[in-house]
Amino acid sequence: MRKELAKQKDKRDRFYGSFGQFGKKSNWKTGNIEKTVLLLDVRDRRGVIITDHLWFNYTKEFERINKKSPLTYGDLLRFDARITSYAKGYEKNQFDYKLSHPTKMYKITKLRFKDQITND
């Protein structure tokens, strides 16, 4: 379980992550294949890693960023998102936390946090 996210459930905040890869998933309701995005080493606004990875749906925000300048492995992204819970596992009997509804997404060149931590 992502304990750092659990502490802030339903809060909307700023996050940072590096692009890992595109993926695909099947929508169990429609049977359609949908595009996904993997972000690695996702951090909060203080620079603390809250999870080693998160999968997102390929939203209009990701599409906008990717059209402007194609995403490649390691590209740094800054975005706002809401912390929500979700049921996971085959039988959906486990719960975890994720970031949803990403907005205000930007490609950045350097990580800068409130406490001036940088990652060159």
Backbone hydrogen bonds, N-H to C=O, Kabsch-Sander energy under -0.5 kcal/mol:
donor,donor_aa,acceptor,acceptor_aa,energy
3,K,1,M,-1.4
6,A,2,R,-1.9
7,K,3,K,-1.4
8,Q,5,L,-1.5
9,K,6,A,-1.2
10,D,83,I,-2.9
11,K,8,Q,-2.1
13,D,81,A,-2.3
15,F,79,F,-3.4
16,Y,43,R,-2.1
17,G,77,L,-2.0
18,S,40,L,-2.4
19,F,75,D,-2.9
20,G,38,L,-3.2
21,Q,38,L,-0.8
23,G,36,T,-2.1
25,K,34,E,-2.2
27,N,32,N,-3.3
28,W,26,S,-0.8
31,G,27,N,-3.4
34,E,25,K,-3.4
36,T,23,G,-2.3
37,V,56,F,-2.6
38,L,21,Q,-2.9
39,L,37,V,-0.5
39,L,54,L,-2.7
40,L,18,S,-3.4
41,D,52,D,-2.3
42,V,51,T,-1.5
43,R,16,Y,-3.1
44,D,48,V,-2.1
45,R,14,R,-0.5
47,G,44,D,-1.7
50,I,42,V,-2.8
51,T,42,V,-1.4
54,L,39,L,-2.1
56,F,37,V,-2.8
58,Y,35,K,-2.1
59,T,57,N,-1.7
63,E,59,T,-2.4
64,R,60,K,-2.7
65,I,61,E,-2.2
66,N,62,F,-2.7
67,K,63,E,-2.3
68,K,64,R,-1.9
69,S,65,I,-2.2
74,G,19,F,-3.0
75,D,72,T,-2.3
76,L,108,I,-0.7
77,L,17,G,-3.0
78,R,106,Y,-2.7
79,F,15,F,-2.5
80,D,103,T,-2.6
81,A,13,D,-2.3
82,R,100,S,-2.7
83,I,11,K,-2.3
84,T,82,R,-0.6
84,T,98,K,-2.4
86,Y,96,D,-2.2
88,K,94,Q,-3.1
92,K,89,G,-1.0
94,Q,88,K,-1.5
96,D,86,Y,-2.1
98,K,84,T,-2.8
100,S,82,R,-2.9
103,T,80,D,-2.5
106,Y,78,R,-2.5
108,I,76,L,-2.4
111,L,119,N,-0.7
112,R,110,K,-0.5
113,F,117,I,-1.0
114,K,45,R,-1.5
116,Q,113,F,-2.5
119,N,111,L,-0.7
